[in-house]
């Protein structure tokens, strides 16, 4: 039997927290990208057609947050990165949660890899922050 449930996705209901900082001010379009640093499993084939798999133990991720140029989170993330470069104390938990769905990403240890390129022109531009994580849990759920 078909599932007749109507589901709703609302980008305002996707929340990100880095340490105690709630991130807001996302740009139009794709504003969060979560990518595993490598394949979870590898595969090898033998001459006789047998197949083996290898657990690559790739549990770390790259997370890109795309913010509006005017978002106050840019200043806060810049301050975290500057302090981290001086004190090596910029590793914090990172959580991404769809409050209307089942998707949940959690990294107990995450840090800002690099600050975004800054562009200035006659229109607003986005700022893409790249964060790296240690071992993380990523549940890609439905909505």
N, C-alpha and C positions, 0 to 999 in steps of 0.2 A: 504494500500500500504506500502511496506517495505521502511524503511529509508535507502537510499543508500549512506549517507554521510560517508566518511572515517574520522575517528577521530584519533588523534595522542596524546599519552601521552609521555611527556618528563620529566624525573625526575629533569633535570636542570631548569625546568620552575616552580618548586614548591619552593616558597620563604617563609622564616620565618623571622620575625623581632620581637625581644624582646626589648622593649623600642626603642632606636635608633640603636640598634645593629643588623645588618643583619647577620644571622647565615649561615655559609657555612662550607664545609669540611665534608660532610656526608659520613658514612660508606656504604659499599655494602649491598644489601638486604633492608629490611625494615628500613627506617631511620627516620620516623615520625609516632608516634602512638598517636591518640587522643581518649580518652575514657571518657564517662560520668561517674560521680562518683556513679551513681545508676540508677535504672529504671526511665524513664520519667513518666510512669503510672503503677499502680498496679491494680490487678483485684481480686474481691471477688465474689463467687457464693453463692447464697442462697439455702436453702433446696428444694425450688420449681423450681430450675433451672434458676432463674433470675440472671442476671449478673450486677455488679456495678463496676465502675472503680474509682480509686483515683489518682488525680494528685499529684505525689510525690514531685514536685517542686525541682527536682534535676537538677539545671542549672549549677553546677560547674563541672569542668573537670580535668583530669590528662593528661598531654602531655609528651611524652617521645621523646627526640631527640637523635639519635645515631650518634655520630661523629667519624671520624677517630682519632686515637691516635695522629696524627701529626697536627690536625686542630688547627689553632690559636684561634678559638672560644672557645676552652677548657680553655685557659688562661683568656680570657675575662669573661667567665661565672664564673670561679673560683673567679675572682676579685669582680664580682657583689655579689656573695654569701658571701664572706669574709666581704665586706662592709656592707651587709645587717645584718649580725650577730652582728656587732658593732653598727650600726646606725638605724636599722629597716627601712631602706629606699631602699629596694630592690623590691618594687612592681611596675611593669611596664606593659604597654599594650603588648599583644602577638597576632601576626597575622600570620596565615598560609594561603597561597593563591596559587592555581594552576592557573598560568597565561594563560594556554591553555584551561582550563576547567572552570567549574562553582563552584568548591568547594572553600568555604571560611570559615575559623574559626577565630573568633575574641573574645578576652577576654580583657576587659578594665583593669583588674587587674590580674596579674599573678606573680608568684615568684618561685624561685628555692627551691624545697623541700629538696633535698639532692644532694650532689656531687656524681659523679659516682665512682664505685669501680675501682681502677687502677690495671691493670694486665700488667706484663712485661714478655716477653719471646723471643723466637727466630723468632717471626713473629709479624706483627702489630696487635694490638687489638683495639676494638671499646670502646668508652666511652659513656655510656647512662646517659643523664641528665634527671631528672624527675622534671617537673614543675607542680604546682597546680594553679588553677584559681578560681576566684570568679565566679559570674554569667557570662556566655559566650553565644555566638551565634555560632551555628555549622550548616552550610549548606553543605550537602554532595551532590554535583552536579555531573553531567555527564561530560564526556570528549569525 
